Amino acid sequence: MKDKEIFERKKSNICVIRRGFFPQDPRVNKEVRTLIEYGFNVDVVCLKKRNKSLKEKSEPPNIYRIPAPHIKRGIVKYTFEYLYFFIAAFIVVNILNLRKRYKYIQANSIPNFLIFTAIIPKLLGARIILDIHEPMPELFSSLYRGVLAKMIFKILILEEKISFVISDKIITVSEPLKFLFISRNKFISSKIVVIHNTPYIKTPNKHFIKKNTKGLFKIISQGTILKRYGFKTLIETVPYLDNLIPQYKIIIIGEGEYLVDLISYVKEKGWEDKIEFRGFLPQKELFENIRECDVGIIPIEEDNFTQYILPNKLFEFAEIGIPIISSYLKTIKMYFGDTILYFKPGKPEDLAERIILLYKNYTIGVQSSQRVKRIIAMYTWKIEKEKYYNLFR
């Protein structure tokens, strides 16, 4: 790279906003690490976890955390928490911009309207980028029914359109999502780009070599613990696996609002010896845990929102090389075809049947993981991060 280009980048300040935790959010963490790697000065505005400080500036990036109140689940919760974070982030971003004069501000949905925290910096010359992790209209229509759902859907379609109008660039995570957004916002076709949610692994495995687990068949799933991600379906495979697999353990890694419910359910059923919750783990520890296991499960429930999901954990399993069993969902099927095993979403008996199949004939899983490796070679973060960096040139 030319010295002039490096010098100019080192002078460039970028703010990344996410109503989520950092560095726990794997996509935002990858993006921020990439920007730092290329020489940018990066500030992150995010939610505050209980054990974290409000400001963290000892090493890049600078992190500014917003403590958010937590109320009961439901439409009131979402509305209040989104508005609270928006107002707080608006204040923080604009105070920081007075001193730092951001060249770029990136808002990571949801909600999309976080992009409006950057409206004043935009008027002062900053360029703003919207990274859409999930389609908000489809997400909320999957959570609510009836007249309320129809009203919310129409409002969120309008919110999406306005957010797209003021964005200079738009990022999303898969081709089906890109086509969905363009289908109802034709004007964005020239400014939307797909950056696949692939893991940042510096030294990926060429071949999966499972660690010795002394005969214990280990089944793993990980990610944000939400109801729609189907962890309960995985847990409910226990009665079907008993007696057919002599020794097994289901390992669930992650945290989220549904975790307490799952722990209570496991205790109620008396399955504590079969299910192990390991909480959130940093990436290095997460990958070590995955390498100990025999099969990775993507148990996502099916609805008009999850059909568009291409989960980060699927790519993580694939990069490491562990055999994968996934819910049969449109976007996953489009990318991976028949290279992985599928089961009917929400059907623990069907999932258990696939797990037992791999247990009895593990060669099927090894062959499957080798085919998956060839597919994800087209979507490594080394490739995706160049596409991402080009947005800031």
Long-range contacts (C-beta under 8 A, 24 or more apart in sequence): 6-39, 9-38, 9-39, 9-40, 10-39, 10-40, 10-41, 12-40, 12-41, 12-103, 12-104, 12-392, 13-40, 13-41, 13-42, 13-43, 13-100, 13-101, 13-102, 13-103, 14-40, 14-41, 14-42, 14-43, 14-102, 14-103, 14-104, 14-105, 14-106, 14-392, 15-42, 15-43, 15-44, 15-45, 15-93, 15-96, 15-97, 15-100, 15-102, 15-104, 15-105, 15-106, 15-118, 16-42, 16-43, 16-44, 16-45, 16-61, 16-105, 16-106, 16-108, 17-44, 17-45, 17-46, 17-89, 17-93, 17-105, 17-106, 17-107, 17-108, 17-114, 17-117, 17-118, 18-44, 18-45, 18-46, 18-47, 18-107, 18-108, 19-46, 19-47, 19-68, 19-81, 19-82, 19-85, 19-89, 19-110, 19-111, 19-114, 20-46, 20-47, 20-108, 21-46, 21-47, 21-49, 22-46, 22-63, 22-65, 24-49, 24-255, 24-280, 25-108, 26-197, 26-199, 26-283, 26-312, 27-108, 27-131, 27-133, 27-173, 27-197, 27-312, 28-108, 29-200, 29-283, 30-199, 30-200, 30-381, 30-385, 31-106, 31-108, 31-131, 31-388, 32-61, 33-200, 34-200, 34-385, 34-388, 34-389, 35-389, 35-392, 36-60, 36-61, 38-389, 38-392, 40-392, 41-100, 43-96, 43-100, 43-102, 45-89, 45-92, 45-93, 45-96, 47-85, 64-92, 64-96, 66-92, 73-257, 75-144, 75-148, 75-152, 78-140, 82-110, 82-111, 82-113, 85-114, 86-111, 86-113, 86-114, 86-116, 86-117, 89-114, 89-117, 90-116, 90-117, 93-117, 93-118, 93-121, 94-120, 94-121, 97-121, 97-124, 97-126, 101-125, 101-126, 102-126, 103-127, 104-128, 104-129, 104-392, 105-129, 106-130, 106-131, 107-131, 108-133, 109-133, 109-134, 109-136, 110-134, 110-136, 110-139, 111-136, 111-159, 112-136, 112-159, 112-160, 112-163, 113-159, 113-162, 113-163, 115-163, 115-166, 115-167, 116-163, 116-166, 119-166, 122-166, 127-168, 127-169, 128-166, 128-167, 128-168, 129-167, 129-168, 129-169, 129-170, 129-171, 129-391, 130-163, 130-164, 130-167, 130-169, 130-170, 130-171, 131-170, 131-171, 131-172, 131-195, 132-170, 132-171, 132-172, 132-173, 132-177, 132-181, 133-173, 134-305, 134-308, 134-309, 135-160, 135-177, 135-180, 135-181, 135-305, 135-308, 136-160, 138-304, 138-305, 138-308, 139-305, 141-304, 141-305, 142-228, 142-303, 142-304, 142-305, 142-306, 157-184, 160-184, 160-185, 161-185, 164-188, 167-191, 169-193, 169-391, 171-195, 171-388, 171-391, 173-197, 173-310, 174-308, 174-310, 174-331, 174-335, 175-334, 176-308, 176-330, 176-331, 176-334, 177-308, 177-331, 180-308, 193-387, 193-391, 195-384, 195-387, 195-388, 196-310, 196-315, 196-379, 196-384, 197-310, 197-311, 197-312, 197-315, 198-312, 198-315, 198-319, 198-376, 198-379, 198-380, 198-381, 198-384, 199-283, 199-312, 199-315, 199-316, 199-319, 199-381, 200-283, 200-381, 200-385, 201-287, 201-319, 201-320, 201-381, 204-319, 204-320, 204-380, 205-319, 205-320, 205-321, 207-321, 207-370, 208-291, 208-320, 208-321, 208-322, 208-323, 208-366, 208-369, 209-291, 210-291, 210-292, 210-293, 210-294, 210-322, 211-291, 211-292, 213-292, 213-293, 213-294, 215-246, 215-247, 216-247, 216-248, 216-249, 217-245, 217-247, 217-248, 217-249, 217-294, 217-359, 218-248, 218-249, 218-251, 218-292, 218-293, 218-294, 218-295, 219-248, 219-249, 219-250, 219-251, 219-293, 219-294, 219-295, 219-297, 219-355, 220-250, 220-251, 220-252, 220-253, 220-289, 220-290, 220-293, 220-295, 220-296, 220-297, 220-322, 221-250, 221-251, 221-252, 221-253, 221-296, 221-297, 221-298, 221-299, 221-313, 222-252, 222-253, 222-254, 222-286, 222-289, 222-290, 222-313, 222-316, 223-253, 223-254, 223-311, 223-312, 223-313, 224-254, 224-255, 224-256, 225-252, 225-254, 225-255, 225-256, 225-257, 225-258, 225-259, 225-262, 226-256, 226-257, 226-258, 227-258, 227-261, 227-301, 228-300, 228-301, 228-303, 228-305, 228-306, 229-258, 229-299, 229-300, 229-301, 230-299, 230-300, 230-301, 230-327, 230-345, 230-346, 231-258, 231-262, 231-299, 232-262, 232-265, 233-299, 233-301, 233-345, 233-346, 233-347, 233-348, 233-351, 234-297, 234-299, 234-348, 234-351, 235-262, 235-265, 235-266, 235-271, 235-275, 236-348, 237-348, 237-349, 237-351, 237-352, 237-355, 238-269, 238-271, 238-274, 238-275, 240-348, 240-349, 240-352, 240-353, 240-356, 241-274, 241-352, 241-355, 241-356, 244-356, 244-359, 245-355, 245-356, 245-359, 248-274, 248-359, 249-274, 249-275, 249-276, 250-274, 250-275, 250-276, 251-276, 251-278, 251-289, 251-293, 252-276, 252-277, 252-278, 253-278, 253-279, 253-280, 253-281, 253-286, 253-289, 254-279, 254-280, 255-279, 255-280, 286-316, 287-316, 287-320, 290-316, 290-317, 290-320, 290-322, 291-320, 291-322, 293-322, 294-322, 294-323, 294-358, 294-359, 294-362, 294-365, 295-322, 295-323, 295-324, 295-325, 295-355, 295-358, 295-365, 296-322, 296-323, 296-324, 296-325, 297-324, 297-325, 297-326, 297-351, 297-355, 298-324, 298-325, 298-326, 298-327, 298-332, 299-327, 299-345, 299-351, 300-326, 300-327, 300-329, 300-345, 301-327, 301-345, 301-346, 302-327, 302-328, 302-329, 302-345, 302-346, 306-345, 307-331, 310-335, 315-376, 315-379, 318-369, 318-372, 318-373, 318-375, 318-376, 319-376, 319-380, 321-369, 321-370, 321-373, 322-369, 323-358, 323-362, 323-364, 323-365, 323-366, 323-368, 323-369, 324-368, 324-369, 324-372, 325-351, 325-354, 325-355, 325-358, 335-375, 336-372, 336-375, 337-375, 339-368, 339-371, 339-372, 339-375, 340-368, 340-372, 341-365, 341-368
